[in-house]
């Protein structure tokens, strides 16, 4: 009986070590990390009185500066506003296959001040273009990376919440 309990304890200890190792590798992996301490807040699509229709705002900030938020490193880079016939999945594949692009802003963002005081925004559709119109389920998606003092980050994809709007 003692041998069976010690065998279980050894297997449990090995399992614990393996789980801890996987977690530490995932946390330390540069492919999963934002190397310049940047984050994006993609707000929900909304009716904008000042823009005259539906738009979305994304706000970026970084702790490592100077950093550039890049959108044009890939054909799918930018802050996108989509109109969809139904509420679906928040994945690039689902949204691009089922929804219509109603606005985009792919202007890179230079960030020169760290933290909240250096936060910069982008609006889609671009403020120089008319706002979007339509009825249905709206979602925004930002595809970006950062290039700064700590290197180039991997591609990031961030979605807003789904919102049902008529406008």
LOVEXLUM-628062 format. One record per residue (C-alpha): residue number from 1; residue in three letters; x, y, z. Coordinates in steps of 0.02 Angstrom, whole numbers, plus 50000, padded with zeros to 5 digits. Layout:
# residues N
<rotor><pos>NUM</pos><code>ala</code><x>X</x><y>Y</y><z>Z</z></rotor>
...
***
This chain:
# residues 167
<rotor><pos>1</pos><code>unk</code><x>50000</x><y>50000</y><z>50000</z></rotor>
<rotor><pos>2</pos><code>unk</code><x>50142</x><y>50120</y><z>50041</z></rotor>
<rotor><pos>3</pos><code>unk</code><x>50222</x><y>50086</y><z>49870</z></rotor>
<rotor><pos>4</pos><code>unk</code><x>50059</x><y>50126</y><z>49782</z></rotor>
<rotor><pos>5</pos><code>unk</code><x>50038</x><y>50292</y><z>49877</z></rotor>
<rotor><pos>6</pos><code>unk</code><x>50218</x><y>50342</y><z>49844</z></rotor>
<rotor><pos>7</pos><code>unk</code><x>50192</x><y>50302</y><z>49658</z></rotor>
<rotor><pos>8</pos><code>unk</code><x>50038</x><y>50414</y><z>49654</z></rotor>
<rotor><pos>9</pos><code>unk</code><x>50131</x><y>50552</y><z>49743</z></rotor>
<rotor><pos>10</pos><code>unk</code><x>50275</x><y>50538</y><z>49619</z></rotor>
<rotor><pos>11</pos><code>unk</code><x>50156</x><y>50546</y><z>49470</z></rotor>
<rotor><pos>12</pos><code>unk</code><x>50066</x><y>50696</y><z>49547</z></rotor>
<rotor><pos>13</pos><code>unk</code><x>50232</x><y>50784</y><z>49580</z></rotor>
<rotor><pos>14</pos><code>unk</code><x>50287</x><y>50751</y><z>49400</z></rotor>
<rotor><pos>15</pos><code>unk</code><x>50122</x><y>50815</y><z>49333</z></rotor>
<rotor><pos>16</pos><code>unk</code><x>50137</x><y>50972</y><z>49441</z></rotor>
<rotor><pos>17</pos><code>unk</code><x>50315</x><y>51004</y><z>49377</z></rotor>
<rotor><pos>18</pos><code>unk</code><x>50259</x><y>50981</y><z>49196</z></rotor>
<rotor><pos>19</pos><code>unk</code><x>50113</x><y>51102</y><z>49216</z></rotor>
<rotor><pos>20</pos><code>unk</code><x>50225</x><y>51230</y><z>49300</z></rotor>
<rotor><pos>21</pos><code>unk</code><x>50352</x><y>51212</y><z>49160</z></rotor>
<rotor><pos>22</pos><code>unk</code><x>50221</x><y>51237</y><z>49024</z></rotor>
<rotor><pos>23</pos><code>unk</code><x>50151</x><y>51391</y><z>49113</z></rotor>
<rotor><pos>24</pos><code>unk</code><x>50324</x><y>51468</y><z>49134</z></rotor>
<rotor><pos>25</pos><code>unk</code><x>50368</x><y>51437</y><z>48950</z></rotor>
<rotor><pos>26</pos><code>unk</code><x>50205</x><y>51516</y><z>48893</z></rotor>
<rotor><pos>27</pos><code>unk</code><x>50232</x><y>51668</y><z>49004</z></rotor>
<rotor><pos>28</pos><code>unk</code><x>50412</x><y>51691</y><z>48947</z></rotor>
<rotor><pos>29</pos><code>unk</code><x>50382</x><y>51658</y><z>48762</z></rotor>
<rotor><pos>30</pos><code>unk</code><x>50422</x><y>51813</y><z>48659</z></rotor>
<rotor><pos>31</pos><code>unk</code><x>50298</x><y>51756</y><z>48527</z></rotor>
<rotor><pos>32</pos><code>unk</code><x>50157</x><y>51783</y><z>48653</z></rotor>
<rotor><pos>33</pos><code>unk</code><x>50223</x><y>51940</y><z>48738</z></rotor>
<rotor><pos>34</pos><code>unk</code><x>50201</x><y>52123</y><z>48696</z></rotor>
<rotor><pos>35</pos><code>unk</code><x>50384</x><y>52172</y><z>48696</z></rotor>
<rotor><pos>36</pos><code>unk</code><x>50358</x><y>52361</y><z>48710</z></rotor>
<rotor><pos>37</pos><code>unk</code><x>50226</x><y>52356</y><z>48846</z></rotor>
<rotor><pos>38</pos><code>unk</code><x>50088</x><y>52414</y><z>48729</z></rotor>
<rotor><pos>39</pos><code>unk</code><x>49903</x><y>52384</y><z>48748</z></rotor>
<rotor><pos>40</pos><code>unk</code><x>49748</x><y>52424</y><z>48647</z></rotor>
<rotor><pos>41</pos><code>unk</code><x>49574</x><y>52469</y><z>48706</z></rotor>
<rotor><pos>42</pos><code>unk</code><x>49453</x><y>52442</y><z>48563</z></rotor>
<rotor><pos>43</pos><code>unk</code><x>49293</x><y>52529</y><z>48612</z></rotor>
<rotor><pos>44</pos><code>unk</code><x>49124</x><y>52466</y><z>48555</z></rotor>
<rotor><pos>45</pos><code>unk</code><x>49052</x><y>52532</y><z>48392</z></rotor>
<rotor><pos>46</pos><code>unk</code><x>48931</x><y>52674</y><z>48426</z></rotor>
<rotor><pos>47</pos><code>unk</code><x>48831</x><y>52813</y><z>48346</z></rotor>
<rotor><pos>48</pos><code>unk</code><x>48942</x><y>52967</y><z>48342</z></rotor>
<rotor><pos>49</pos><code>unk</code><x>48852</x><y>53133</y><z>48333</z></rotor>
<rotor><pos>50</pos><code>unk</code><x>49013</x><y>53225</y><z>48288</z></rotor>
<rotor><pos>51</pos><code>unk</code><x>49056</x><y>53102</y><z>48148</z></rotor>
<rotor><pos>52</pos><code>unk</code><x>48876</x><y>53089</y><z>48087</z></rotor>
<rotor><pos>53</pos><code>unk</code><x>48852</x><y>52901</y><z>48096</z></rotor>
<rotor><pos>54</pos><code>unk</code><x>48928</x><y>52743</y><z>48166</z></rotor>
<rotor><pos>55</pos><code>unk</code><x>49113</x><y>52733</y><z>48207</z></rotor>
<rotor><pos>56</pos><code>unk</code><x>49235</x><y>52652</y><z>48327</z></rotor>
<rotor><pos>57</pos><code>unk</code><x>49384</x><y>52717</y><z>48424</z></rotor>
<rotor><pos>58</pos><code>unk</code><x>49539</x><y>52619</y><z>48474</z></rotor>
<rotor><pos>59</pos><code>unk</code><x>49661</x><y>52686</y><z>48603</z></rotor>
<rotor><pos>60</pos><code>unk</code><x>49842</x><y>52627</y><z>48616</z></rotor>
<rotor><pos>61</pos><code>unk</code><x>49972</x><y>52659</y><z>48750</z></rotor>
<rotor><pos>62</pos><code>unk</code><x>50148</x><y>52592</y><z>48781</z></rotor>
<rotor><pos>63</pos><code>unk</code><x>50268</x><y>52586</y><z>48927</z></rotor>
<rotor><pos>64</pos><code>unk</code><x>50423</x><y>52578</y><z>48815</z></rotor>
<rotor><pos>65</pos><code>unk</code><x>50447</x><y>52731</y><z>48704</z></rotor>
<rotor><pos>66</pos><code>unk</code><x>50471</x><y>52788</y><z>48572</z></rotor>
<rotor><pos>67</pos><code>unk</code><x>50363</x><y>52652</y><z>48494</z></rotor>
<rotor><pos>68</pos><code>unk</code><x>50263</x><y>52646</y><z>48334</z></rotor>
<rotor><pos>69</pos><code>unk</code><x>50099</x><y>52551</y><z>48326</z></rotor>
<rotor><pos>70</pos><code>unk</code><x>50106</x><y>52478</y><z>48151</z></rotor>
<rotor><pos>71</pos><code>unk</code><x>49956</x><y>52427</y><z>48048</z></rotor>
<rotor><pos>72</pos><code>unk</code><x>50030</x><y>52417</y><z>47873</z></rotor>
<rotor><pos>73</pos><code>unk</code><x>50147</x><y>52269</y><z>47906</z></rotor>
<rotor><pos>74</pos><code>unk</code><x>50011</x><y>52153</y><z>47840</z></rotor>
<rotor><pos>75</pos><code>unk</code><x>49866</x><y>52168</y><z>47718</z></rotor>
<rotor><pos>76</pos><code>unk</code><x>49746</x><y>52136</y><z>47863</z></rotor>
<rotor><pos>77</pos><code>unk</code><x>49821</x><y>52271</y><z>47974</z></rotor>
<rotor><pos>78</pos><code>unk</code><x>49718</x><y>52416</y><z>48038</z></rotor>
<rotor><pos>79</pos><code>unk</code><x>49570</x><y>52465</y><z>48144</z></rotor>
<rotor><pos>80</pos><code>unk</code><x>49418</x><y>52393</y><z>48056</z></rotor>
<rotor><pos>81</pos><code>unk</code><x>49232</x><y>52423</y><z>48081</z></rotor>
<rotor><pos>82</pos><code>unk</code><x>49118</x><y>52282</y><z>48020</z></rotor>
<rotor><pos>83</pos><code>unk</code><x>48930</x><y>52265</y><z>47995</z></rotor>
<rotor><pos>84</pos><code>unk</code><x>48866</x><y>52087</y><z>48007</z></rotor>
<rotor><pos>85</pos><code>unk</code><x>48696</x><y>52009</y><z>47970</z></rotor>
<rotor><pos>86</pos><code>unk</code><x>48703</x><y>51911</y><z>48134</z></rotor>
<rotor><pos>87</pos><code>unk</code><x>48803</x><y>51905</y><z>48294</z></rotor>
<rotor><pos>88</pos><code>unk</code><x>48943</x><y>51782</y><z>48264</z></rotor>
<rotor><pos>89</pos><code>unk</code><x>49112</x><y>51729</y><z>48329</z></rotor>
<rotor><pos>90</pos><code>unk</code><x>49249</x><y>51854</y><z>48370</z></rotor>
<rotor><pos>91</pos><code>unk</code><x>49378</x><y>51778</y><z>48255</z></rotor>
<rotor><pos>92</pos><code>unk</code><x>49462</x><y>51851</y><z>48101</z></rotor>
<rotor><pos>93</pos><code>unk</code><x>49401</x><y>51708</y><z>47993</z></rotor>
<rotor><pos>94</pos><code>unk</code><x>49218</x><y>51719</y><z>48045</z></rotor>
<rotor><pos>95</pos><code>unk</code><x>49208</x><y>51909</y><z>48033</z></rotor>
<rotor><pos>96</pos><code>unk</code><x>49297</x><y>51922</y><z>47864</z></rotor>
<rotor><pos>97</pos><code>unk</code><x>49187</x><y>51784</y><z>47790</z></rotor>
<rotor><pos>98</pos><code>unk</code><x>49019</x><y>51846</y><z>47855</z></rotor>
<rotor><pos>99</pos><code>unk</code><x>49031</x><y>52034</y><z>47877</z></rotor>
<rotor><pos>100</pos><code>unk</code><x>49054</x><y>52191</y><z>47773</z></rotor>
<rotor><pos>101</pos><code>unk</code><x>49194</x><y>52315</y><z>47806</z></rotor>
<rotor><pos>102</pos><code>unk</code><x>49114</x><y>52483</y><z>47841</z></rotor>
<rotor><pos>103</pos><code>unk</code><x>49270</x><y>52578</y><z>47893</z></rotor>
<rotor><pos>104</pos><code>unk</code><x>49457</x><y>52563</y><z>47914</z></rotor>
<rotor><pos>105</pos><code>unk</code><x>49599</x><y>52667</y><z>47982</z></rotor>
<rotor><pos>106</pos><code>unk</code><x>49773</x><y>52600</y><z>47948</z></rotor>
<rotor><pos>107</pos><code>unk</code><x>49875</x><y>52755</y><z>47994</z></rotor>
<rotor><pos>108</pos><code>unk</code><x>50022</x><y>52702</y><z>48102</z></rotor>
<rotor><pos>109</pos><code>unk</code><x>50031</x><y>52781</y><z>48276</z></rotor>
<rotor><pos>110</pos><code>unk</code><x>50192</x><y>52856</y><z>48345</z></rotor>
<rotor><pos>111</pos><code>unk</code><x>50193</x><y>52849</y><z>48535</z></rotor>
<rotor><pos>112</pos><code>unk</code><x>50327</x><y>52956</y><z>48617</z></rotor>
<rotor><pos>113</pos><code>unk</code><x>50262</x><y>52972</y><z>48796</z></rotor>
<rotor><pos>114</pos><code>unk</code><x>50244</x><y>52819</y><z>48906</z></rotor>
<rotor><pos>115</pos><code>unk</code><x>50086</x><y>52771</y><z>48998</z></rotor>
<rotor><pos>116</pos><code>unk</code><x>49913</x><y>52848</y><z>49001</z></rotor>
<rotor><pos>117</pos><code>unk</code><x>49975</x><y>53023</y><z>48964</z></rotor>
<rotor><pos>118</pos><code>unk</code><x>50046</x><y>52962</y><z>48799</z></rotor>
<rotor><pos>119</pos><code>unk</code><x>49892</x><y>52866</y><z>48743</z></rotor>
<rotor><pos>120</pos><code>unk</code><x>49844</x><y>52893</y><z>48561</z></rotor>
<rotor><pos>121</pos><code>unk</code><x>49684</x><y>52850</y><z>48470</z></rotor>
<rotor><pos>122</pos><code>unk</code><x>49624</x><y>52804</y><z>48298</z></rotor>
<rotor><pos>123</pos><code>unk</code><x>49445</x><y>52813</y><z>48232</z></rotor>
<rotor><pos>124</pos><code>unk</code><x>49370</x><y>52701</y><z>48097</z></rotor>
<rotor><pos>125</pos><code>unk</code><x>49309</x><y>52754</y><z>47975</z></rotor>
<rotor><pos>126</pos><code>unk</code><x>49446</x><y>52884</y><z>47967</z></rotor>
<rotor><pos>127</pos><code>unk</code><x>49381</x><y>53054</y><z>48026</z></rotor>
<rotor><pos>128</pos><code>unk</code><x>49415</x><y>53125</y><z>47852</z></rotor>
<rotor><pos>129</pos><code>unk</code><x>49288</x><y>53001</y><z>47781</z></rotor>
<rotor><pos>130</pos><code>unk</code><x>49100</x><y>52988</y><z>47811</z></rotor>
<rotor><pos>131</pos><code>unk</code><x>49044</x><y>52884</y><z>47958</z></rotor>
<rotor><pos>132</pos><code>unk</code><x>48964</x><y>52714</y><z>47927</z></rotor>
<rotor><pos>133</pos><code>unk</code><x>48778</x><y>52679</y><z>47914</z></rotor>
<rotor><pos>134</pos><code>unk</code><x>48674</x><y>52521</y><z>47922</z></rotor>
<rotor><pos>135</pos><code>unk</code><x>48574</x><y>52408</y><z>48036</z></rotor>
<rotor><pos>136</pos><code>unk</code><x>48631</x><y>52246</y><z>48113</z></rotor>
<rotor><pos>137</pos><code>unk</code><x>48770</x><y>52178</y><z>48221</z></rotor>
<rotor><pos>138</pos><code>unk</code><x>48927</x><y>52284</y><z>48227</z></rotor>
<rotor><pos>139</pos><code>unk</code><x>49101</x><y>52234</y><z>48285</z></rotor>
<rotor><pos>140</pos><code>unk</code><x>49272</x><y>52315</y><z>48275</z></rotor>
<rotor><pos>141</pos><code>unk</code><x>49439</x><y>52227</y><z>48257</z></rotor>
<rotor><pos>142</pos><code>unk</code><x>49615</x><y>52295</y><z>48269</z></rotor>
<rotor><pos>143</pos><code>unk</code><x>49763</x><y>52202</y><z>48194</z></rotor>
<rotor><pos>144</pos><code>unk</code><x>49928</x><y>52281</y><z>48245</z></rotor>
<rotor><pos>145</pos><code>unk</code><x>50105</x><y>52261</y><z>48309</z></rotor>
<rotor><pos>146</pos><code>unk</code><x>50227</x><y>52374</y><z>48401</z></rotor>
<rotor><pos>147</pos><code>unk</code><x>50402</x><y>52423</y><z>48348</z></rotor>
<rotor><pos>148</pos><code>unk</code><x>50504</x><y>52505</y><z>48484</z></rotor>
<rotor><pos>149</pos><code>unk</code><x>50656</x><y>52500</y><z>48597</z></rotor>
<rotor><pos>150</pos><code>unk</code><x>50626</x><y>52319</y><z>48650</z></rotor>
<rotor><pos>151</pos><code>unk</code><x>50602</x><y>52254</y><z>48473</z></rotor>
<rotor><pos>152</pos><code>unk</code><x>50457</x><y>52207</y><z>48361</z></rotor>
<rotor><pos>153</pos><code>unk</code><x>50306</x><y>52122</y><z>48437</z></rotor>
<rotor><pos>154</pos><code>unk</code><x>50207</x><y>51982</y><z>48358</z></rotor>
<rotor><pos>155</pos><code>unk</code><x>50042</x><y>52021</y><z>48273</z></rotor>
<rotor><pos>156</pos><code>unk</code><x>49903</x><y>52066</y><z>48394</z></rotor>
<rotor><pos>157</pos><code>unk</code><x>49718</x><y>52047</y><z>48357</z></rotor>
<rotor><pos>158</pos><code>unk</code><x>49590</x><y>52127</y><z>48472</z></rotor>
<rotor><pos>159</pos><code>unk</code><x>49401</x><y>52138</y><z>48454</z></rotor>
<rotor><pos>160</pos><code>unk</code><x>49269</x><y>52252</y><z>48527</z></rotor>
<rotor><pos>161</pos><code>unk</code><x>49109</x><y>52181</y><z>48595</z></rotor>
<rotor><pos>162</pos><code>unk</code><x>48966</x><y>52142</y><z>48477</z></rotor>
<rotor><pos>163</pos><code>unk</code><x>48837</x><y>52283</y><z>48472</z></rotor>
<rotor><pos>164</pos><code>unk</code><x>48669</x><y>52289</y><z>48384</z></rotor>
<rotor><pos>165</pos><code>unk</code><x>48644</x><y>52462</y><z>48308</z></rotor>
<rotor><pos>166</pos><code>unk</code><x>48532</x><y>52545</y><z>48180</z></rotor>
<rotor><pos>167</pos><code>unk</code><x>48603</x><y>52702</y><z>48107</z></rotor>
***
